[in-house]
Amino acid sequence: MEIADYQQWLRAWDEARKLDKADPGLTLIHAMEELGEVAREVLFLKGYKKDAMPEEHRQSLARELADTIVFLFKLAYQFDIDIQEAMLQLQTRVDARFSEENPGWQPKPGEEENP
């Protein structure tokens, strides 16, 4: 499924349930709430918070990321923004700004790339 197709499906799904009438400010708050849940799962998975069930946290992280993305897609359609087009424009901008020869970020000497 293309991103634009998903955004159109989400809008139609919301419209059928009258959820498209939500205030965009509340949509943003919901997205931020979901992002907080993403942060919690990342803390568990990176060992900041100890837990004996990493696979459950990885699955939960997947759900929370999806929840966050849905609210961001909804916020985009509430302002008539084609999120797929916005992402393609971003891709063009970052490709022009950062090349493989000049990636922008480099680890410090002796520092791991993925700590």
Backbone as ProteinMPNN parsed JSONL, in Angstrom:
{"seq_chain_A": "MEIADYQQWLRAWDEARKLDKADPGLTLIHAMEELGEVAREVLFLKGYKKDAMPEEHRQSLARELADTIVFLFKLAYQFDIDIQEAMLQLQTRVDARFSEENPGWQPKPGEEENP", "coords_chain_A": {"N_chain_A": [[0.843, -1.177, 0.0], [0.556, 2.177, -0.84], [1.716, 5.205, 0.712], [0.033, 7.424, 0.319], [-2.352, 6.108, -0.329], [-2.938, 4.873, 2.11], [-3.319, 7.131, 3.726], [-5.594, 8.213, 2.518], [-7.393, 6.104, 2.963], [-7.484, 6.181, 5.783], [-8.639, 8.696, 6.235], [-11.197, 8.317, 5.049], [-12.101, 6.213, 6.673], [-12.167, 7.49, 9.177], [-14.057, 9.523, 8.548], [-16.383, 7.998, 8.092], [-16.985, 7.27, 10.65], [-17.32, 9.596, 11.92], [-15.06, 10.652, 13.072], [-13.376, 12.366, 11.893], [-13.902, 14.897, 12.585], [-12.509, 15.712, 14.745], [-10.661, 17.993, 16.769], [-7.748, 19.462, 15.45], [-5.711, 20.184, 17.249], [-6.135, 18.455, 19.391], [-5.644, 16.078, 18.092], [-2.911, 16.338, 17.684], [-2.043, 16.32, 20.364], [-2.753, 13.696, 21.039], [-0.979, 12.334, 19.326], [1.437, 13.091, 20.48], [1.167, 11.907, 22.98], [1.219, 9.207, 22.233], [3.826, 9.14, 21.24], [5.235, 9.426, 23.596], [4.737, 6.909, 24.668], [6.139, 5.385, 22.831], [8.713, 6.233, 23.511], [8.931, 5.158, 26.097], [8.984, 2.377, 25.543], [11.335, 2.215, 24.034], [13.197, 2.903, 25.992], [13.002, 0.648, 27.651], [13.901, -1.335, 25.848], [16.514, -0.514, 25.269], [17.74, -0.937, 27.637], [17.704, 0.925, 29.684], [15.602, 0.88, 31.415], [15.031, -1.926, 33.289], [13.948, -5.118, 32.244], [12.592, -8.347, 31.791], [11.493, -9.196, 29.424], [12.158, -8.654, 26.509], [11.197, -9.146, 23.86], [8.437, -8.762, 24.005], [8.407, -6.023, 24.495], [9.521, -5.106, 22.132], [7.517, -5.787, 20.296], [5.472, -4.235, 21.354], [6.599, -1.723, 20.934], [6.459, -1.614, 18.137], [3.656, -1.459, 17.796], [3.129, 0.988, 19.119], [4.633, 2.791, 17.591], [3.199, 2.587, 15.19], [0.704, 3.59, 16.069], [1.447, 6.242, 16.648], [2.216, 7.152, 14.097], [-0.229, 6.968, 12.731], [-1.746, 8.998, 13.983], [-0.222, 11.209, 13.192], [-0.539, 11.075, 10.409], [-3.268, 11.571, 10.339], [-3.341, 14.189, 11.361], [-2.044, 15.45, 9.266], [-3.922, 15.073, 7.131], [-5.982, 16.57, 8.197], [-5.167, 19.126, 7.753], [-5.153, 19.207, 5.058], [-2.828, 18.139, 3.851], [-0.788, 16.323, 1.757], [0.779, 13.684, 2.772], [2.495, 11.836, 1.638], [3.533, 13.204, -0.58], [4.808, 15.274, 0.793], [6.792, 13.815, 2.097], [8.258, 12.865, -0.074], [9.243, 15.282, -1.052], [10.86, 15.979, 1.103], [12.735, 13.92, 0.927], [14.035, 14.627, -1.454], [15.178, 17.073, -0.646], [16.96, 16.264, 1.454], [18.599, 14.492, 0.094], [19.911, 16.259, -1.58], [21.255, 17.764, 0.29], [22.863, 16.056, 1.881], [25.334, 13.837, 0.97], [26.614, 10.561, 0.074], [29.307, 10.775, 0.343], [29.506, 12.926, 2.035], [28.057, 12.558, 4.687], [27.05, 14.013, 6.839], [26.778, 13.369, 9.639], [29.164, 12.069, 11.8], [30.638, 9.512, 13.734], [32.412, 10.173, 16.767], [35.969, 9.773, 17.096], [36.735, 6.532, 18.175], [34.203, 6.12, 19.124], [31.244, 4.196, 19.054], [29.133, 3.461, 16.208], [26.447, 2.686, 16.548], [25.424, 2.904, 19.474]], "CA_chain_A": [[0.0, 0.0, 0.0], [1.263, 3.459, -0.884], [1.41, 6.1, 1.832], [-1.147, 8.218, -0.049], [-3.517, 5.224, -0.22], [-3.239, 4.712, 3.533], [-3.856, 8.391, 4.227], [-6.966, 8.313, 2.006], [-8.19, 5.124, 3.696], [-7.664, 6.683, 7.143], [-9.614, 9.792, 6.196], [-12.512, 7.717, 4.794], [-12.453, 5.459, 7.871], [-12.542, 8.491, 10.179], [-15.296, 10.183, 8.12], [-17.49, 7.061, 8.287], [-17.241, 7.191, 12.091], [-17.366, 10.994, 12.37], [-13.836, 10.957, 13.814], [-12.644, 13.396, 11.153], [-14.28, 16.2, 13.157], [-11.662, 15.982, 15.913], [-9.847, 19.199, 16.718], [-6.353, 19.13, 15.144], [-4.888, 20.312, 18.449], [-6.267, 17.209, 20.143], [-4.931, 15.056, 17.326], [-1.494, 16.523, 18.0], [-1.839, 15.851, 21.742], [-2.775, 12.227, 20.989], [0.285, 11.9, 18.713], [2.493, 13.285, 21.482], [0.958, 10.868, 23.984], [1.734, 7.966, 21.651], [5.283, 9.254, 21.167], [5.704, 9.123, 24.946], [4.709, 5.457, 24.809], [7.289, 4.921, 22.044], [9.903, 6.499, 24.327], [8.968, 4.178, 27.191], [9.417, 1.081, 25.012], [12.753, 2.334, 23.663], [13.969, 2.841, 27.241], [13.076, -0.756, 28.052], [14.708, -2.103, 24.893], [17.92, -0.099, 25.343], [18.278, -1.326, 28.926], [17.616, 1.979, 30.69], [14.693, 0.275, 32.376], [15.259, -3.367, 33.227], [12.778, -5.956, 32.056], [13.006, -9.662, 31.304], [10.693, -9.579, 28.26], [12.45, -7.712, 25.424], [10.376, -9.36, 22.66], [7.152, -8.091, 24.237], [8.619, -4.582, 24.334], [9.727, -4.846, 20.703], [6.19, -5.831, 19.683], [4.763, -3.05, 21.832], [7.182, -0.582, 20.223], [5.876, -1.608, 16.787], [2.279, -0.942, 17.911], [3.149, 2.403, 19.499], [5.083, 3.54, 16.412], [2.061, 2.643, 14.268], [-0.271, 4.532, 16.637], [1.977, 7.597, 16.463], [2.153, 7.48, 12.671], [-1.635, 7.182, 12.364], [-2.154, 10.342, 14.411], [0.467, 12.189, 12.341], [-1.23, 11.057, 9.115], [-4.551, 12.246, 10.547], [-3.047, 15.616, 11.466], [-1.747, 15.909, 7.908], [-5.147, 15.229, 6.333], [-6.803, 17.643, 8.76], [-4.695, 20.374, 7.152], [-5.086, 18.956, 3.611], [-1.438, 17.9, 3.457], [-0.498, 15.005, 1.196], [1.99, 13.319, 3.502], [3.419, 11.157, 0.718], [4.223, 14.252, -1.34], [5.705, 15.961, 1.729], [7.941, 12.943, 2.338], [9.07, 12.864, -1.294], [9.958, 16.56, -1.08], [11.92, 15.867, 2.107], [13.767, 13.048, 0.362], [14.79, 15.433, -2.415], [15.983, 18.047, 0.1], [18.073, 15.651, 2.183], [19.538, 13.965, -0.905], [20.725, 17.385, -2.053], [22.053, 18.296, 1.392], [23.815, 15.064, 2.377], [25.709, 12.8, 0.012], [27.314, 9.445, 0.715], [30.65, 11.254, 0.661], [29.353, 13.921, 3.094], [26.821, 12.119, 5.319], [26.536, 14.96, 7.828], [27.11, 12.982, 11.007], [30.243, 11.092, 11.917], [30.935, 9.217, 15.137], [33.7, 10.665, 17.253], [36.959, 8.687, 17.117], [36.572, 5.61, 19.292], [32.79, 6.013, 19.478], [30.506, 3.264, 18.206], [28.085, 4.088, 15.39], [25.142, 2.366, 17.129], [25.642, 2.537, 20.885]], "C_chain_A": [[0.892, 1.244, 0.0], [0.852, 4.313, 0.318], [0.15, 6.912, 1.54], [-2.42, 7.38, 0.064], [-3.923, 5.056, 1.241], [-3.868, 5.985, 4.093], [-5.3, 8.574, 3.761], [-7.887, 7.334, 2.731], [-8.495, 5.636, 5.107], [-8.716, 7.786, 7.181], [-11.024, 9.236, 5.988], [-12.999, 6.946, 6.022], [-12.921, 6.412, 8.966], [-13.868, 9.158, 9.823], [-16.504, 9.29, 8.368], [-17.894, 6.967, 9.755], [-17.314, 8.571, 12.745], [-16.153, 11.377, 13.225], [-12.998, 12.018, 13.119], [-12.926, 14.79, 11.696], [-13.416, 16.584, 14.357], [-10.85, 17.254, 15.701], [-8.396, 18.81, 16.425], [-5.417, 19.26, 16.349], [-4.945, 19.055, 19.302], [-5.581, 16.056, 19.418], [-3.439, 15.133, 17.628], [-1.179, 16.015, 19.405], [-1.829, 14.323, 21.78], [-1.478, 11.686, 20.382], [1.427, 12.015, 19.721], [2.389, 12.234, 22.591], [1.515, 9.531, 23.48], [3.256, 7.99, 21.566], [5.913, 9.005, 22.538], [5.729, 7.623, 25.2], [5.831, 4.814, 23.993], [8.557, 5.078, 22.882], [10.035, 5.48, 25.451], [9.482, 2.826, 26.693], [10.887, 1.108, 24.597], [13.622, 2.255, 24.916], [14.09, 1.407, 27.75], [14.038, -1.525, 27.148], [16.19, -1.748, 24.938], [18.525, -0.358, 26.723], [18.25, -0.253, 29.993], [16.677, 1.538, 31.803], [14.835, -1.232, 32.212], [13.929, -4.111, 33.108], [13.247, -7.263, 31.44], [12.28, -10.077, 30.029], [10.947, -8.649, 27.076], [11.576, -7.906, 24.189], [9.004, -8.707, 22.816], [7.291, -6.584, 24.051], [8.856, -4.216, 22.869], [8.384, -4.846, 19.97], [5.359, -4.617, 20.099], [5.281, -1.794, 21.142], [6.6, -0.485, 18.819], [4.46, -1.037, 16.818], [2.268, 0.554, 18.206], [3.653, 3.28, 18.355], [3.936, 3.685, 15.416], [1.004, 3.626, 14.775], [0.17, 5.974, 16.404], [1.842, 8.033, 15.012], [0.72, 7.752, 12.236], [-2.082, 8.585, 12.772], [-1.461, 11.426, 13.588], [-0.159, 12.238, 10.952], [-2.568, 11.787, 9.222], [-4.346, 13.754, 10.625], [-2.767, 16.194, 10.081], [-3.032, 16.075, 7.102], [-6.047, 16.324, 6.887], [-6.401, 19.013, 8.206], [-4.502, 20.233, 5.641], [-3.65, 18.85, 3.105], [-1.322, 16.468, 2.953], [0.837, 14.569, 1.79], [2.988, 12.589, 2.605], [4.209, 12.183, -0.081], [5.207, 15.001, -0.442], [6.96, 15.127, 1.988], [8.851, 12.865, 1.114], [9.869, 14.161, -1.419], [11.102, 16.558, -0.069], [13.069, 15.015, 1.576], [14.647, 13.819, -0.616], [15.709, 16.416, -1.692], [17.178, 17.397, 0.788], [19.077, 15.008, 1.233], [20.46, 15.066, -1.411], [21.673, 17.877, -0.96], [23.156, 17.345, 1.849], [24.078, 14.02, 1.304], [26.359, 11.648, 0.771], [28.727, 9.855, 1.107], [30.629, 12.252, 1.82], [28.057, 13.613, 3.848], [26.281, 13.045, 6.4], [26.904, 14.624, 9.254], [28.189, 11.925, 10.951], [30.437, 10.784, 13.395], [32.293, 9.8, 15.509], [34.691, 9.502, 17.246], [36.796, 7.841, 18.375], [35.134, 5.405, 19.723], [32.113, 5.04, 18.519], [29.465, 4.015, 17.389], [26.716, 3.871, 15.994], [25.322, 1.942, 18.575], [24.46, 1.795, 21.464]], "O_chain_A": [[1.859, 1.332, 0.756], [-0.239, 4.147, 0.865], [-0.704, 7.071, 2.412], [-3.454, 7.883, 0.504], [-5.108, 5.093, 1.571], [-4.838, 5.922, 4.849], [-6.141, 9.042, 4.528], [-9.018, 7.677, 3.075], [-9.631, 5.537, 5.573], [-9.579, 7.802, 8.059], [-11.953, 9.646, 6.685], [-14.177, 7.017, 6.373], [-13.945, 6.175, 9.608], [-14.717, 9.344, 10.695], [-17.545, 9.774, 8.811], [-19.034, 6.618, 10.062], [-17.364, 8.689, 13.969], [-16.22, 12.322, 14.012], [-12.025, 12.515, 13.685], [-12.265, 15.755, 11.312], [-13.579, 17.667, 14.918], [-10.41, 17.547, 14.589], [-7.86, 17.918, 17.083], [-4.437, 18.523, 16.453], [-3.937, 18.634, 19.87], [-5.008, 15.168, 20.049], [-2.783, 14.107, 17.807], [-0.162, 15.354, 19.614], [-1.002, 13.721, 22.465], [-0.937, 10.693, 20.867], [2.283, 11.133, 19.8], [3.403, 11.735, 23.078], [2.196, 8.816, 24.216], [3.906, 6.97, 21.796], [7.001, 8.437, 22.629], [6.632, 7.118, 25.867], [6.408, 3.811, 24.414], [9.378, 4.163, 22.953], [11.132, 4.993, 25.725], [10.32, 2.202, 27.344], [11.603, 0.125, 24.79], [14.671, 1.611, 24.903], [15.15, 0.998, 28.223], [14.887, -2.274, 27.629], [17.035, -2.602, 24.67], [19.69, -0.037, 26.958], [18.722, -0.485, 31.106], [16.927, 1.79, 32.982], [14.762, -1.744, 31.095], [12.941, -3.784, 33.765], [14.194, -7.28, 30.654], [12.437, -11.216, 29.589], [10.04, -7.921, 26.671], [11.24, -6.925, 23.525], [8.469, -8.158, 21.853], [6.393, -5.939, 23.509], [8.445, -3.147, 22.417], [8.146, -3.994, 19.114], [4.633, -4.046, 19.286], [4.503, -0.903, 20.802], [6.281, 0.61, 18.358], [4.101, -0.223, 15.967], [1.491, 1.301, 17.613], [3.158, 4.391, 18.166], [3.718, 4.763, 14.863], [0.467, 4.41, 13.993], [-0.632, 6.821, 16.013], [1.406, 9.149, 14.729], [0.477, 8.671, 11.454], [-2.728, 9.281, 11.989], [-2.063, 12.464, 13.316], [-0.298, 13.316, 10.374], [-2.956, 12.525, 8.317], [-5.1, 14.514, 10.018], [-3.204, 17.3, 9.765], [-3.222, 17.104, 6.455], [-6.797, 16.945, 6.134], [-7.205, 19.945, 8.196], [-3.789, 21.02, 5.019], [-3.305, 19.404, 2.062], [-1.711, 15.523, 3.639], [1.896, 15.029, 1.362], [4.198, 12.712, 2.797], [5.422, 12.046, -0.242], [6.315, 15.326, -0.87], [8.061, 15.668, 2.087], [10.073, 12.805, 1.249], [11.026, 14.146, -1.838], [12.184, 17.074, -0.349], [14.238, 15.356, 1.758], [15.869, 13.673, -0.603], [16.87, 16.581, -2.068], [18.291, 17.918, 0.715], [20.273, 14.977, 1.524], [21.647, 14.834, -1.643], [22.77, 18.353, -1.254], [24.261, 17.783, 2.169], [23.149, 13.395, 0.793], [26.622, 11.753, 1.969], [29.28, 9.347, 2.082], [31.633, 12.406, 2.516], [27.063, 14.319, 3.677], [25.143, 12.869, 6.836], [27.304, 15.509, 10.01], [28.127, 10.998, 10.144], [30.406, 11.693, 14.225], [33.196, 9.904, 14.679], [34.279, 8.349, 17.379], [36.729, 8.361, 19.489], [34.87, 4.589, 20.606], [32.376, 5.059, 17.316], [28.971, 5.062, 17.805], [25.886, 4.78, 15.962], [25.368, 0.748, 18.871], [24.482, 1.417, 22.635]]}, "name": "protein", "num_of_chains": 1, "seq": "MEIADYQQWLRAWDEARKLDKADPGLTLIHAMEELGEVAREVLFLKGYKKDAMPEEHRQSLARELADTIVFLFKLAYQFDIDIQEAMLQLQTRVDARFSEENPGWQPKPGEEENP"}
